[in-house]
Amino acid sequence: QVQLVESGGGLVQAGGSLRLSCAASGRTLRTYVMGWFRQCPGKEREFVAAIRRSTDSANYADSVKGRFTISRDSAKNTVSLQMNSLKSDDTAVYYCAAAPFYDQRADQYLYWGQGTQVTVSS
């Protein structure tokens, strides 16, 4: 069992930056593929980024590629999402999640945080 807690969301102007963090308890995050997803009201949860277990290689949605960076700090048992050059379209609730294998589908992730709101004003 893994408990995930996100932090770092907030209100930012377009072009600005935010850094989201996901802290875990219960098990080491090194055991899992860690992903970030986001969801807007009335829309499905969409993949943002994921980092693999052993290599720490990462994949990104096309919409955030080049602007967002996912990283893992094994010593702190956290995963972060650095978001730069934010756009109004990035406004959403952001969730971190853990999966046993790499996947971009939300239903393959076993554990989820409660989410953190990111609002980008234009």
Secondary structure as GFF3:
##gff-version 3
##sequence-region A 1 122
A	DSSP	beta_strand	3	7	.	.	.	ID=ss1
A	DSSP	beta_strand	10	13	.	.	.	ID=ss2
A	DSSP	beta_strand	18	25	.	.	.	ID=ss3
A	DSSP	three_ten_helix	29	31	.	.	.	ID=ss4
A	DSSP	beta_strand	33	39	.	.	.	ID=ss5
A	DSSP	beta_strand	46	51	.	.	.	ID=ss6
A	DSSP	beta_strand	58	60	.	.	.	ID=ss7
A	DSSP	beta_strand	68	73	.	.	.	ID=ss8
A	DSSP	beta_strand	78	83	.	.	.	ID=ss9
A	DSSP	three_ten_helix	88	90	.	.	.	ID=ss10
A	DSSP	beta_strand	92	99	.	.	.	ID=ss11
A	DSSP	three_ten_helix	106	108	.	.	.	ID=ss12
A	DSSP	beta_strand	111	112	.	.	.	ID=ss13
A	DSSP	beta_strand	116	121	.	.	.	ID=ss14
###
